[in-house]
Amino acid sequence: MNLLLWMTVGFIVAGFFVLISFKKSMEERVALAIENKDSTEGKQISPKPVVWWIWGSVLWGIVSIFLIVWSFSVYT
């Protein structure tokens, strides 16, 4: 098998596991931020990690699609 195919499969599988592993943490952060939305005392919950996780997911999806299309164009 070609290196491009292994790179594509490895990138997709590794990215999928990273996204799934951070999913629970991001759900908890969003729930905590919604719960403390109107609270003026206490520590503020930063939405930045959730936003970065969403941008990372989008970027991973775009790169995965690009790699799949590229693999199809090479192997056909």
Buried (B, 14 or more C-beta within 10 A) or exposed (E): EEEEEEEBBEBBEEBEEBBEEBEEEBEEBBEEBEEBEEEEEEEEBEEEEBEEBEEBBEEBEEBBEEBEEEBEEEEE
